[in-house]
Amino acid sequence: MAHKLRQLGYKDVRILKGGLGSWANAGLPLEPKTSPSAAPA
């Protein structure tokens, strides 16, 4: 996925070794998902 994002022109892309679960288990911050109905109009 990171390679595809770079191909699309994104500059600051990193590969997350261990995935999102490892990030969360390390106690690092996560942003909550927002539902489409919660998005500002």
GROMACS elastic network, one bead per residue, 0.5 to 0.9 nm:
[ bonds ]
;  ai    aj funct       b0    kb
    1     4     6  0.51479   500
    1     5     6  0.63114   500
    1     6     6  0.87470   500
    1    15     6  0.83221   500
    2     5     6  0.51227   500
    2     6     6  0.63014   500
    2     7     6  0.87118   500
    2    13     6  0.60819   500
    2    14     6  0.64018   500
    2    15     6  0.59617   500
    2    16     6  0.88634   500
    3     6     6  0.51286   500
    3     7     6  0.63108   500
    3     8     6  0.87549   500
    3    13     6  0.82758   500
    3    14     6  0.89958   500
    3    15     6  0.85864   500
    4     8     6  0.63005   500
    4     9     6  0.88707   500
    5     9     6  0.65634   500
    5    10     6  0.56013   500
    5    11     6  0.83423   500
    5    13     6  0.72061   500
    6     9     6  0.51469   500
    6    11     6  0.62877   500
    6    12     6  0.82365   500
    6    13     6  0.68064   500
    7    10     6  0.73346   500
   10    13     6  0.66246   500
   15    19     6  0.84840   500
   16    19     6  0.53394   500
   16    20     6  0.71885   500
   16    22     6  0.86545   500
   16    23     6  0.80220   500
   17    20     6  0.85229   500
   17    22     6  0.78834   500
   17    23     6  0.87614   500
   18    21     6  0.70168   500
   18    22     6  0.52619   500
   18    23     6  0.75742   500
   19    22     6  0.56297   500
   19    23     6  0.67170   500
   20    24     6  0.62413   500
   20    25     6  0.85631   500
   21    24     6  0.51528   500
   21    25     6  0.60265   500
   21    26     6  0.85546   500
   22    25     6  0.50097   500
   22    26     6  0.61504   500
   22    27     6  0.88215   500
   23    26     6  0.52949   500
   23    27     6  0.68333   500
   23    28     6  0.58310   500
   23    29     6  0.81191   500
   23    30     6  0.85064   500
   24    27     6  0.52014   500
   24    28     6  0.56418   500
   24    29     6  0.72085   500
   24    30     6  0.72319   500
   25    28     6  0.75220   500
   27    30     6  0.88958   500
   34    37     6  0.81087   500
   34    38     6  0.60833   500
   34    39     6  0.68248   500
   35    38     6  0.52097   500
   35    39     6  0.67188   500
   36    39     6  0.53710   500
   36    40     6  0.88404   500
   37    40     6  0.81771   500
   38    41     6  0.87710   500
